[in-house]
Amino acid sequence: MNVEAEIHKLTEDEHFVERWMLLNDDPASLEKGNRAIAKIRKQRKALEKKRNRFEWLYYPAIGVIGAGAMMLTFWLRGD
């Protein structure tokens, strides 16, 4: 499962827990729901951080590799 799908699933899980908390208004259920939401948000934040770190490394690397390949091509052709 890719990171985007996992983030989407965690967002849906968070919305489900929020709706569940609206139906169950006793203090024990609310505390349990708040703990679940905190855990879901922590997981989602970690996945978003992982995705952002990948994007910061991936796209510049592709640019450098593409420029290097183009320079090598021109050098080999002798233009």
Backbone as a ProteinNet text record, in pm:
[ID]
protein_1_A
[PRIMARY]
MNVEAEIHKLTEDEHFVERWMLLNDDPASLEKGNRAIAKIRKQRKALEKKRNRFEWLYYPAIGVIGAGAMMLTFWLRGD
[TERTIARY]
84.8	0	89.7	58.7	143.8	109.4	193.4	181.7	55.9	24.3	-96.1	-221.9	-229.6	-346.3	-353.9	-240.3	-239.2	-283.3	-237.7	-279	-429.4	-481	-625.3	-704.3	-655.2	-722.6	-723.7	-611.4	-606.2	-700.7	-713.6	-807.2	-950.4	-983.6	-1117.3	-1140.5	-1040.3	-1052	-1077.8	-1008.9	-1028.3	-1172.1	-1224.4	-1362.2	-1461.3	-1432.9	-1519.8	-1523	-1406.8	-1400.5	-1472.6	-1458.7	-1529.3	-1680.3	-1730	-1874.1	-1917	-1833.3	-1863.7	-1872.9	-1785.8	-1787.8	-1915.1	-1971.4	-2095.8	-2212.2	-2208.1	-2315.1	-2298.3	-2176.5	-2148	-2093.2	-2178	-2137.8	-2103.4	-2085.2	-2043.6	-1893.2	-1847.8	-1707.4	-1603.8	-1631.7	-1535	-1518.8	-1629.1	-1622	-1552.6	-1578.9	-1514	-1362.6	-1321.7	-1177.4	-1113.3	-1181.4	-1130.4	-1120.9	-1221.4	-1219.8	-1108.6	-1086.4	-979	-841.7	-822.8	-695.2	-676.1	-784.1	-775.9	-744.7	-808.5	-782.8	-639.2	-588.8	-449.9	-352.9	-380.3	-293.9	-299	-419	-434.9	-361.9	-377.1	-310.5	-158.7	-108.5	36.4	86.6	14.4	52.9	48.7	-58.5	-71.9	39	72.5	179.6	313.5	339.4	463.3	467.8	355.8	351.7	368.9	306.8	323.1	467.9	532.8	673.2	759.8	729.6	802.6	783.5	659.1	630.6	703.2	701.2	766.9	917.9	977.3	1121.5	1156	1073	1095.6	1086.9	985.1	968.6	1084.7	1137.5	1250.1	1375.6	1388	1505.7	1483.6	1363.2	1336.3	1340.7	1264.1	1253.4	1383.9	1460.4	1590.8	1686	1680	1766.7	1730.6	1603	1560.1	1610.6	1605.1	1655.2	1803.4	1880.6	2025.7	2058.6	1990.9	2015.8	1979.5	1864.9	1823.4	1922.5	1970	2067.5	2198.4	2240.7	2363.2	2350.6	2236.7	2215	2214.3	2154.2	2151.9	2292.9	2371.3	2508.4	2591.9	2574.7	2647.8	2610.3	2481.5	2434.9	2499.1	2499.9	2561.1	2711.2	2776.7	2919.6	2953.3	2870.8	2894.1	2865.5	2767.9	2735.6	2837	2905.4	3006	2950.3	2830.6	2768.6	2822.2
-117.2	0	124	216.9	335.2	434.9	531.4	626	711.2	754.2	836.5	761.2	633.4	553.5	535.5	516.8	502.2	631.5	745.6	874.5	893	857.3	869	777.8	656.2	561.8	614.7	670.3	724.1	843.3	924.4	1037	986.1	883.2	824.6	762.8	697.1	640.2	748.9	861	972.1	1024.2	1039	1085.2	984.4	856.1	753.1	764.4	782.1	793.1	919.2	1028.4	1151.3	1131.7	1062.8	1035.8	942.8	844.9	751.9	826.6	926.2	1004.1	1088.5	1130.7	1206.4	1120.9	991.3	901.7	854.9	835.1	786.3	902.2	955.9	1075.3	1051.4	925.6	902.4	931	971.7	1014	907.9	782.1	676.3	662.8	669.1	657.6	778.5	896.7	1017	1011.9	963.6	952.6	850.5	739	636.2	690.8	765.6	825.3	928.1	1010.4	1109.9	1044.3	934.2	861.1	803.1	749	691.4	799.8	915.1	1025	1073.7	1084.8	1128.5	1029.7	900.7	798	804.4	821.9	829.9	952.3	1066.9	1189.7	1175.2	1107.9	1086.9	1000.4	893.3	806.1	881.1	960.1	1034.3	1138.1	1204.9	1304.8	1239.2	1119.3	1048.4	1008.2	962.5	924.8	1046.2	1159.3	1280.7	1328.8	1316	1355.2	1265.6	1136.1	1040.9	1074.7	1105.6	1141	1269	1368.9	1495.6	1478.7	1398.5	1373	1305.6	1211.1	1142.7	1241.2	1329.1	1424.5	1523.2	1564.5	1658.7	1596.4	1464.7	1397.5	1348	1301.5	1236.7	1334.1	1441.2	1531.3	1602.8	1653.3	1712	1608.1	1484.6	1380.2	1350.7	1348.3	1325	1437.5	1560.8	1674.7	1664.3	1628	1615.2	1500.9	1390.2	1275.4	1309	1376.8	1416	1511.6	1609.5	1705.4	1634.8	1543.8	1468.2	1382.1	1318.8	1235.3	1319.8	1438	1525.9	1574.5	1612.1	1657	1544.4	1422.2	1307.5	1280.6	1292.2	1271.8	1372	1500.3	1602.4	1580.6	1537.6	1513.4	1397.8	1289.7	1173.2	1204.4	1287.9	1323.3	1421.4	1495.2	1588.3	1720.6	1755	1882.8	1998.2
0	0	0	-84.6	-91.6	19.1	36	146.5	133	11	-9.7	33.1	-1.2	36.1	187.5	252	397.3	465.6	414.6	471.6	454.8	337.8	312.7	407.1	427.4	517.4	661	705.8	841	857.4	753.6	758.3	770.1	692.6	701.8	839	894.7	1028.9	1132.4	1117.3	1211.1	1203.4	1081.7	1065.9	1125.1	1109.2	1166.3	1317.6	1379.6	1526.3	1573.5	1498.6	1535.8	1531.2	1428.1	1420.7	1533.2	1565.2	1673.6	1806.7	1825.3	1948.8	1958.9	1844.7	1848.4	1897.2	1865.3	1908	2051.8	2095.3	2230.8	2313	2398.3	2471.1	2617.8	2657.6	2796.1	2808.7	2926.5	2944.1	2906.2	2935.5	2903.2	2751.8	2679.3	2533.4	2472.7	2527.3	2475.6	2498.1	2614.3	2642.2	2549.1	2529	2437.8	2295.3	2252.6	2119.6	2104.2	2207.1	2201.1	2192.2	2265.1	2255.8	2116.5	2059.1	1924.3	1821.3	1833.7	1739.9	1752.1	1875.1	1894.4	1829.6	1844.8	1786.3	1633.1	1576.6	1431.2	1377.2	1444.1	1397.7	1403.6	1506.7	1518.7	1403.2	1371.7	1260.5	1127.6	1107.1	981.7	967.4	1076.7	1071.9	1037.7	1093.5	1063	915.7	861	719.4	628.8	665.9	585.3	588.3	702.5	713.2	624.2	625.4	541.7	393.5	353.1	214.5	174.4	260.8	229.4	217.7	303.3	296.2	164.6	122.3	-5	-120.7	-119.4	-229	-235	-120.1	-119	-177.7	-168.9	-223.9	-366.7	-397.3	-524.5	-642.5	-634.9	-749.9	-783.8	-687.9	-725.8	-785.9	-734.3	-788.8	-934.7	-965.6	-1104.3	-1194	-1146	-1224.8	-1252.1	-1151	-1167.4	-1262.1	-1248.1	-1335.4	-1479.8	-1499	-1634.7	-1699.1	-1622.6	-1676.5	-1709.8	-1624.3	-1651.1	-1775	-1792.2	-1910.2	-2037.3	-2030.4	-2146.9	-2180.2	-2080.2	-2105.3	-2163	-2113.2	-2164.8	-2311.2	-2342.3	-2479	-2574.5	-2535.5	-2619.2	-2633.6	-2526.5	-2530.2	-2624.3	-2619.4	-2704.6	-2851.7	-2879.5	-3017.3	-3073.3	-2989.1	-3035.6	-3083.6	-3042.7	-3087.5	-3013.7
[MASK]
+++++++++++++++++++++++++++++++++++++++++++++++++++++++++++++++++++++++++++++++

